């Protein structure tokens, strides 16, 4: 399970990748 800190990092990574147009791929990597 993610800690809050790691979850925040994941959200930042997802957000960054979404800006680059790879939201689906980022979600796949996180899952």
Secondary structure, 3 states (H helix, E strand, C coil): CCCHHHHHHHHHHHHHHHHCCCHHHHHHHHC
